Amino acid sequence: MSISNDEGRVNVMKEPILQMENISKHFGLTVALDHVDLTVYPGEIRGLIGENGSGKSTISSIAAGMQQATEGTMKFRGKNWVPKSMTDALEHGVGMVVQERGTIGGISVAENIFLGNIDQFGRGCLIDRRKMNRAAKEILALVGMDEVNPSMPMVSLDMQDRKLIEIAKVVAKKPDIFVVDETTTALSQRGRKKIYELMKEQKANDRSVLFISHDLEELMEVCDTLTVLRDGKLIKNLAKEEFDEEEIKQLMVGRELKGDYYRSDHDGSCDEEVVLKIEHANYKDKLRDLSLELHRGEILGVGGLSSCGMHTLGKALFGAVQLESGRVSVFGGTQITSEKKAMEHRIGYVSKDRDTEALNMDASIMDNISIAALAKLARHGIVTRGNERKLVEEQVKSLSIKCRETKQSVAELSGGNKQKVVFGKWIGCDSEILILDCPTRGVDIGVKQAMYQLIYRMKKEGKAILIISEELAELIGMSDRLIIMKDGRISGEVMRSGELNESDVIGYMI
């Protein structure tokens, strides 16, 4: 395949920029990678796709110096490549933006950008912070964040802005290989547009991108080539002209996906009983005199642009945000004023920011699932280990959570299996109301299908479900009723219909 980059394809007459041969990675008895070869050429955007636990993040993190391979060899620009750390890799031409949190909340934006390199602005107490902040300002401009004050603490920024700062830190070094691991799922359309522009810029300058995503449509649009992994093994490499959605899905999962993906029915009916209500809610510029009701047996979708206030709405309904005015009430009257009160009334909340708000990353799978069910498990104030183990093992089995044992640290799991643990926590404590904020973020197509089927089953059981999502196809595919938010207010409402499509909804968003 000797064709020009101008046609959106790769010229392999050039020498590879990265060669990974016979790469294996073992975590104890778990084989994360099994003798995988991967080659990346200059000017190539290569996608990596596979189910959770297929080895995508593992092989890219080995290339970027995050961890070492158990066996195998790497060459970068024709020389042996064994980076000592991610910082070392970035300094020498391979930069990676990780899937989850890659910043430190307790220090400033500028300190995060120059972490490991602050000595260039002085030493100890003699750091020239003005100079550092000016340099950080120039880097922030690369991702359109000119308005951010580099001296502000990172913790004050939302998830998307923190992710954009990670991206800025990497692209400022103009790496020969830019590794993007599931980053677009944390970004709004504005953020996604920016990272696509940066990827195109890499390609235009004969630099390369290694792009990991569960969004097959996104990968097929953006990538020149695609590598499919399954269970730690290389399944197939595909050139652009070989991309076929159904074939790629089968290569990923090793079988044909059966059953409905989204719901197949167009019946948006639900019980008349209102189980959760928010009235005349105001909170900063995120919620403005907002009112809505959620009914028993209803899947209520909430969509909009990332900054519309929908994520704040989810927190407010769970009592995690204290409203400036207005109220949240459950089952006809009891006011929800805290997360504790919400949990007492069987409300569960799946946060968009999984690793910091939904899971305790220092704890085991068992502890993460059982924590919300302790009151249910207690007998005379005592929780027996046997009852706890039984509940957790039921959730692990029913949700097909891939793990060695329930005592395993949740931090060791893939993104999709972490998300299943979060679901297991709230299902295990018999939640009657579920607030799901981007519930399928960072999970593969097979897990998504299983989650959609689970959500529909819970609706049929009479549970009330509110789905907040930036994916319109997901909202249209699953919701009985869909509300669109803009600038903290409800700008539109549509009911479930076989004729409903994205163009019918987008007008309410912009």
C-alpha positions in Angstrom: 0.0 0.0 0.0 2.1 2.9 -1.3 -0.3 5.8 -1.4 -0.2 9.4 -0.4 -1.3 10.9 2.9 -3.3 13.5 1.1 -5.8 10.8 0.3 -6.3 10.0 4.0 -4.1 6.9 3.8 -0.7 5.9 4.9 2.6 5.7 3.0 4.2 2.5 4.2 7.2 2.9 1.9 8.6 4.9 4.8 10.3 3.2 7.7 8.0 2.5 10.6 8.3 5.1 13.4 7.3 2.5 16.1 7.7 -1.3 16.0 6.5 -3.5 18.8 7.2 -7.2 18.4 6.1 -10.2 20.4 4.8 -8.0 23.3 3.4 -9.9 26.3 2.3 -8.5 29.6 1.4 -10.6 32.6 -0.3 -9.4 35.9 0.2 -12.4 38.1 -1.7 -15.2 36.4 -3.6 -12.7 34.2 -2.3 -12.4 30.6 -3.1 -8.9 29.5 -1.1 -9.2 26.2 -0.2 -12.4 24.4 2.7 -11.9 21.9 1.2 -8.9 20.1 2.9 -7.1 17.2 2.1 -3.5 16.4 3.6 -1.2 13.8 3.0 2.5 13.4 4.1 4.6 10.4 4.8 8.3 10.1 1.7 10.3 9.1 -0.6 7.5 10.3 -3.6 7.7 12.6 -3.9 4.1 13.8 -7.0 3.1 15.8 -7.0 0.4 18.5 -10.3 -1.3 19.2 -11.5 -4.2 21.2 -13.7 -5.1 24.1 -12.8 -4.0 27.7 -9.8 -6.1 28.8 -8.6 -6.7 25.2 -5.2 -5.1 25.8 -5.6 -1.8 24.0 -4.6 0.5 26.9 -1.9 -2.0 28.0 0.0 -2.1 24.8 -0.2 1.7 24.3 0.9 2.4 27.9 3.9 0.1 27.3 4.8 2.2 24.2 4.4 5.4 26.3 6.5 4.3 29.3 3.7 3.9 31.8 4.7 0.2 32.4 7.2 -2.4 31.1 6.4 -5.4 29.0 6.9 -8.9 30.4 8.5 -9.9 27.2 9.0 -8.6 23.6 11.0 -5.8 22.0 10.3 -2.2 20.8 12.0 0.1 18.3 11.3 3.8 18.0 12.8 5.6 15.0 14.9 2.5 14.4 16.5 2.4 17.8 15.7 0.2 20.8 12.9 1.7 22.8 12.7 1.1 26.6 11.3 4.4 28.2 11.9 4.6 31.9 8.6 6.6 32.5 5.9 8.5 30.8 7.9 11.7 31.4 11.0 10.1 29.8 8.9 8.9 26.8 7.3 12.3 26.3 10.8 14.0 26.3 11.9 11.6 23.6 8.9 11.7 21.3 6.0 9.5 22.6 3.3 11.3 24.6 0.1 9.8 26.0 -3.2 11.2 27.3 -4.6 8.5 29.7 -8.2 7.4 29.9 -8.9 8.4 33.4 -7.5 11.1 35.7 -4.1 12.3 34.7 -3.8 15.5 36.7 -3.3 16.4 40.4 -6.1 18.4 41.9 -4.2 20.0 44.8 -1.7 22.0 42.7 -2.1 24.7 40.1 -2.8 24.3 36.4 0.7 25.6 35.6 2.3 23.1 38.0 0.3 20.3 36.4 1.5 21.3 33.0 5.2 21.4 34.0 5.1 18.6 36.5 8.6 17.0 36.5 10.0 20.0 34.6 9.4 22.9 37.0 13.2 23.3 37.6 13.4 25.1 34.3 11.8 28.1 36.1 14.1 28.0 39.1 14.6 25.8 42.2 12.9 25.3 45.5 11.3 28.5 46.8 12.9 30.5 44.0 10.5 29.4 41.2 9.7 32.2 38.9 5.9 31.7 38.9 5.2 34.6 36.6 7.4 33.1 34.0 5.9 29.6 34.5 2.3 31.0 34.3 3.2 32.8 31.1 4.6 29.6 29.6 1.5 27.7 30.7 -0.8 30.3 29.1 0.9 29.7 25.7 0.3 26.0 26.1 -3.3 26.4 27.1 -3.9 28.4 24.0 -3.1 25.2 22.0 -6.4 23.7 23.1 -8.5 27.0 23.1 -8.3 27.5 26.9 -6.9 31.0 26.8 -9.4 32.1 29.5 -8.1 29.7 32.1 -5.9 31.3 34.8 -2.7 29.1 35.1 -2.4 29.9 38.8 -5.8 28.5 39.7 -6.0 25.1 41.4 -6.7 22.2 39.1 -9.4 20.9 41.4 -11.6 23.9 40.6 -11.9 22.8 37.0 -14.4 20.3 35.6 -13.5 16.9 34.1 -13.5 18.2 30.5 -11.2 21.1 31.2 -8.8 18.9 33.2 -8.7 16.5 30.2 -8.0 19.3 27.8 -5.1 20.5 30.0 -3.6 17.0 29.8 -3.9 17.1 26.1 -2.2 20.6 25.9 0.7 19.3 28.1 1.4 16.5 25.6 0.9 18.3 22.3 3.0 21.2 23.4 6.0 18.8 23.1 5.1 18.0 19.5 5.6 14.3 20.0 6.3 12.0 17.1 3.6 9.7 18.4 0.5 11.1 20.2 -1.3 8.3 22.1 -5.0 9.1 22.8 -6.6 6.6 25.2 -10.4 6.9 25.4 -10.1 10.6 25.8 -12.9 11.8 23.6 -15.5 10.2 25.9 -14.7 12.8 28.5 -15.1 15.7 26.1 -18.0 17.7 24.7 -18.4 18.3 21.0 -16.2 21.4 21.3 -13.5 19.4 23.0 -13.8 16.5 20.5 -13.5 18.9 17.6 -10.3 20.4 19.1 -8.6 17.0 19.6 -9.6 15.9 16.0 -7.9 19.1 14.8 -4.7 18.3 16.8 -4.7 14.7 15.4 -5.0 16.0 11.8 -2.2 18.4 12.5 0.0 15.5 13.7 -0.7 13.6 10.5 -0.1 16.7 8.3 3.3 17.1 9.9 4.2 13.4 9.3 3.8 12.6 13.0 1.6 9.8 14.1 -1.4 9.1 16.4 -2.3 5.9 18.2 -6.1 6.4 18.9 -8.0 4.2 21.3 -11.8 4.5 21.4 -14.9 2.4 21.9 -16.8 4.6 19.4 -16.5 2.5 16.2 -18.1 5.3 14.1 -15.6 7.7 15.4 -12.7 5.4 14.7 -13.9 4.6 11.1 -14.2 8.4 10.4 -10.9 9.5 11.9 -8.4 6.6 11.4 -6.3 5.5 8.4 -5.8 2.0 9.8 -7.4 -0.1 12.6 -5.9 -2.8 14.8 -8.5 -5.2 16.5 -7.5 -6.9 19.7 -9.4 -9.5 21.7 -8.4 -11.2 25.0 -4.9 -9.8 24.7 -4.3 -11.1 21.2 -3.9 -9.4 17.9 -6.9 -10.4 15.7 -6.5 -8.3 12.6 -5.1 -5.1 11.1 -7.4 -3.3 8.7 -6.7 -0.6 6.1 -9.2 2.2 5.5 -10.8 0.5 2.5 -11.4 -2.6 4.5 -13.4 -0.9 7.2 -16.8 -2.6 7.6 -18.8 -2.0 10.8 -20.4 -5.4 11.1 -17.2 -7.3 10.4 -15.2 -5.2 13.0 -17.9 -5.8 15.6 -17.6 -9.6 15.1 -13.8 -9.4 15.1 -14.0 -7.5 18.5 -16.3 -9.9 20.3 -15.5 -13.2 18.4 -19.2 -13.7 17.8 -22.2 -12.1 16.2 -23.9 -9.7 18.6 -27.5 -11.0 19.1 -30.6 -9.4 20.4 -31.5 -5.7 20.3 -28.8 -3.0 20.8 -31.1 -0.2 21.9 -34.8 -0.9 22.6 -36.8 -2.2 19.7 -40.2 -1.0 20.9 -41.6 2.5 20.4 -43.9 2.4 23.4 -43.0 5.3 25.7 -45.6 4.6 28.3 -44.9 4.5 32.1 -46.8 4.7 35.4 -48.5 7.9 36.4 -46.8 7.9 39.8 -44.2 10.6 40.2 -41.3 9.1 42.2 -38.7 12.0 41.9 -39.3 15.7 41.4 -37.2 18.8 41.2 -39.0 22.2 41.5 -37.8 25.7 40.6 -34.2 24.7 41.0 -31.4 27.3 40.8 -27.7 26.7 41.2 -25.1 29.2 39.9 -25.5 29.4 36.1 -26.0 25.6 35.8 -29.7 25.4 36.8 -32.2 28.2 36.2 -35.7 27.8 37.6 -35.6 24.2 36.4 -38.5 21.8 37.2 -39.1 18.2 36.0 -40.7 14.9 37.2 -39.6 11.3 36.9 -42.3 8.5 36.9 -42.2 4.9 38.0 -41.3 2.6 35.1 -39.9 5.5 33.1 -36.6 6.0 31.3 -36.2 9.8 31.1 -33.4 11.0 28.9 -31.6 14.3 29.5 -29.3 15.7 26.8 -27.6 18.9 25.6 -24.2 20.3 25.1 -21.7 19.5 27.9 -22.0 22.9 29.6 -25.8 23.0 29.5 -26.2 22.0 33.2 -27.4 18.4 32.8 -24.5 17.0 34.8 -25.3 19.4 37.6 -28.9 18.3 37.5 -27.8 14.7 38.1 -25.9 15.7 41.2 -28.7 17.9 42.5 -31.2 15.0 42.2 -28.9 12.9 44.3 -28.4 15.5 46.9 -24.7 16.0 46.0 -25.3 19.7 45.1 -27.0 22.0 47.5 -29.4 24.2 45.5 -29.4 27.9 46.0 -33.2 27.8 45.8 -35.8 25.2 44.9 -36.2 21.6 46.1 -35.8 17.9 45.3 -38.4 15.5 46.7 -38.9 11.8 46.5 -42.0 9.5 46.6 -44.5 12.3 47.1 -42.9 14.6 49.6 -39.7 13.8 51.4 -37.0 16.4 50.6 -33.6 15.2 49.3 -31.0 17.4 50.9 -27.9 15.1 51.0 -26.5 11.9 49.4 -27.2 10.1 52.6 -30.9 11.0 52.4 -31.0 10.0 48.8 -29.5 6.6 49.5 -32.0 6.1 52.4 -34.8 6.5 49.9 -33.2 4.0 47.4 -31.8 6.5 44.9 -28.6 5.4 43.2 -26.3 7.7 41.2 -23.7 6.6 38.6 -21.3 9.6 38.1 -19.7 10.6 34.8 -16.4 10.9 36.7 -16.2 7.2 37.6 -12.7 7.0 39.2 -13.1 10.0 41.5 -16.8 10.1 42.3 -18.3 6.6 41.8 -15.5 4.3 43.0 -12.9 4.1 45.8 -9.9 3.2 43.7 -7.9 2.1 46.8 -10.6 -0.5 47.7 -11.6 -4.0 46.5 -14.4 -4.9 44.2 -16.2 -6.4 47.2 -15.9 -3.2 49.2 -17.0 -1.0 46.3 -20.1 -3.1 45.6 -21.2 -3.7 49.2 -20.7 -0.2 50.6 -24.2 1.0 49.5 -25.9 -2.2 50.7 -24.5 -2.3 54.3 -27.9 -1.2 55.8 -29.6 -3.9 53.8 -27.1 -6.6 54.9 -27.0 -5.6 58.6 -28.7 -7.9 61.1 -28.9 -6.2 64.5 -26.3 -3.8 63.4 -23.8 -6.5 62.3 -22.8 -7.3 58.7 -21.5 -10.9 58.3 -18.8 -11.5 55.7 -20.8 -14.4 54.3 -23.8 -12.2 53.5 -21.6 -9.6 52.0 -19.7 -12.1 49.9 -23.0 -13.6 48.6 -24.4 -10.2 47.5 -21.2 -9.2 45.8 -20.7 -12.6 44.0 -24.3 -12.3 42.8 -23.6 -9.0 41.2 -20.3 -10.1 39.7 -22.0 -13.1 38.1 -25.1 -11.3 36.9 -23.1 -8.4 35.4 -20.3 -10.7 34.0 -17.6 -8.6 35.8 -14.2 -9.9 34.6 -12.0 -10.3 37.7 -9.7 -12.8 39.4 -11.6 -12.6 42.7 -13.9 -10.1 44.5 -11.0 -9.1 46.8 -9.1 -7.8 43.7 -8.5 -4.0 43.7 -11.0 -2.2 41.5 -8.2 -0.1 40.1 -6.9 -3.1 38.3 -10.1 -3.5 36.2 -10.7 -2.3 32.7 -13.0 0.7 32.2 -16.0 -1.3 31.3 -15.6 -3.7 34.3 -15.2 -0.7 36.6 -18.5 0.6 35.3 -20.1 -2.7 35.9 -18.9 -2.5 39.5 -20.7 0.9 39.9 -23.9 -0.6 38.5 -23.5 -3.5 40.8 -23.2 -1.2 43.8 -26.6 0.4 43.1 -28.4 -2.7 41.9 -27.2 -4.7 44.9 -28.8 -2.3 47.3 -32.2 -2.5 45.5 -32.3 1.1 44.3 -35.7 2.0 43.0 -34.5 5.2 41.3 -31.3 5.3 39.2 -29.6 8.5 38.0 -27.2 7.5 35.3 -24.7 10.2 34.1 -23.0 9.0 30.9 -23.5 5.3 32.0 -21.7 3.8 29.0 -18.7 6.2 28.9 -15.5 4.3 28.0 -17.1 0.8 27.6 -17.1 -1.4 24.6 -19.9 -2.3 22.3 -20.7 -5.6 23.9 -20.9 -4.2 27.4 -23.0 -1.3 26.1 -25.5 -3.7 24.6 -25.6 -5.6 28.0 -26.1 -2.3 29.9 -28.9 -1.2 27.6 -30.7 -4.5 28.0 -30.2 -4.2 31.8 -31.7 -0.7 31.9 -34.7 -1.8 29.8 -35.2 -4.8 32.1 -35.1 -2.5 35.2 -37.7 -0.2 33.5 -40.0 -3.3 33.1 -39.5 -4.1 36.8 -41.0 -0.7 37.6 -37.7 1.2 38.4 -37.4 4.8 37.5 -34.3 5.7 35.5 -32.9 9.1 34.4 -30.1 8.9 31.8 -27.9 11.9 31.2 -25.8 11.6 28.1 -24.0 13.5 25.4 -24.7 10.7 22.9 -28.0 11.5 21.2 -28.3 8.1 19.6 -28.2 6.6 23.1 -30.9 8.9 24.4 -33.1 8.4 21.4 -32.6 4.7 21.5 -33.4 4.2 25.1 -35.7 7.0 26.4 -39.5 7.1 26.9 -39.2 10.8 27.1 -36.3 13.1 26.2 -35.6 16.5 27.7 -33.0 18.8 26.2 -31.3 21.4 28.3 -29.6 24.6 27.3 -28.0 27.3 29.6 -29.5 25.6 32.7 -33.0 25.5 31.4 -35.2 22.9 29.6 -35.3 24.0 25.9 -37.3 21.1 24.5 -39.1 17.9 25.2 -39.9 15.0 22.8 -41.6 11.6 23.3 -40.4 8.2 22.1 -41.2 7.6 18.5 -40.0 5.4 15.7 -39.6 8.5 13.5 -37.5 10.5 16.0 -34.0 11.2 14.8 -31.0 13.4 15.9 -31.9 16.3 13.6 -35.3 16.6 15.5 -33.4 17.2 18.7 -30.3 19.2 17.8 -32.2 22.4 17.2 -33.1 22.5 20.9 -29.5 22.2 21.9 -27.9 25.1 20.0 
